[in-house]
């Protein structure tokens, strides 16, 4: 397993994580088998947004003796009033369900207390001005949660959350179809029956900007909806010319700036094994450029961090240099020290470029790599 540091925290997440939604309404044996398989494969992060008592008890029982080996995202505001998934912005109700989460999981702490489902201005206002965010701060001060996070599907609201400076982690929905959906449109609608009929015109700038702002501010991202509710894997439902594989969807998510883990929904040991098989695949098997490449005109000149340009004869990690460059260009006068440090730690930096052009001849999107390497050297190495 590979691990990535989560923002400014001291925690590291496995790049493949466990989305536990599919364990809901399943017998305990399913939770036990799935969670134990995840632990055996080195998965150390899982999301528990489901509000029901039984699924929480099953997860807690399955983690008994291994609680310290799993980072848990537990949500503040996820409830099941009237025995249905629901969202509450009532502080007392939020407290009740979060305290129940601790009790049902049989734990005295949650690693990430997640402010739940912040997709609108109204939700943002109620959470940040209605006492819920303050409650999360108190939980952190008490040690009941180790860090504060938030979940969202809306890049504009998510960026507002990140810019409060309160959160260390954002759970966000990322896949190529969602990234090509305008910020003003609810991406969850793209999981509807007409998913395959939607037209896309390139990566939405608000979403691309969110990822860069997260990395700039050292806020990690865990990814939900990696597979687009499975529709990206379906020839019938995909909006693209061909279905993607699990590995391609995973690689796309892990290639976005600030992403630390792709949370994949599993409900069997076999599904866990399939998810982690990503680690053993070749670059060609993970390559997603054939999918997003059908929209080449809209990506022209923009690096999507796919590493199609590799290998470099002087061993520059071109995608990583481009990623740090994009983040630096958000505010050239205030490049985060961490980004400077990461760039400086690269074995070969932009200044090592010999302008051979090998990379540019292989890039599917016409990225001016040589020019970018010079620009990176000027910004980071001057």
C-alpha angles and dihedrals in degrees: 000000000000123000135203129201113250107233115277094342125101090238128104126203130208109247088235112056135179123255103200101194092106090059090069116108090011126120119262092256090065092053092046095049094046098044094044090050090050091052092047090054093050098256107153106172131066137168120231108184096140109113100202120114099225098052090048091050091048092052092047092050092048091051094049108133092011102063092119091056095062129064109214127206104206119184130229108209101027108122140158103221111172087014092288133107106268143160123238129193092181106115096215093049090048090051092050094053094044092050088048089053091058092046097046093046088048092229134122096215143037119210097217122023100204122207097224129240104338100182103136143044088247092054091047092051095047093048099043098036102029100066100262096105089046089052090054090051091053091049089053092048089052092049092242088122124028096209141359123246139167138211125221144153096198116084095202095052091040090055090051089053092050092048091057086074090224102108132070095184136038124194105206137170110250132173133121095265093049091046089056093050115100113251091239091063123078104246091205087070088065087069089066127105092275094058091118093051098057120110121223130199106188138294112328108245093222091058094046089048092050092057092050093046089051091054091043090054094038096245112148122222127217113195128231126180089032091156097037092247087308094297094111087062093053123088088206098050106030116107090214131084091259137012118266125231125239089251093052092050091047093048092049091054094045090051094063117100115265095013112139102171142011108218109213122193111238134170102174137045088245092057090050089051090050091050094051092043083084086083093063100046127105124250088253092056091051096044113122099175092100087064102044089034090077084075093050097138090060093049096043109142095004122113113227091186093242095139091225085138094065144142101058115199090227093041099248111163091226098184091052093048089050090049093053090044092054090051093047091051090061087075115357092186094055108038107171113253090231091058090049089049094049091048092048091052093059113115090227123022134195093276090064091068112122093192092237092149096223090125095049092051090056100040111110091206105047095246112179092233097168091052091046092052090053091047092049091050090051094049100041106026105039 
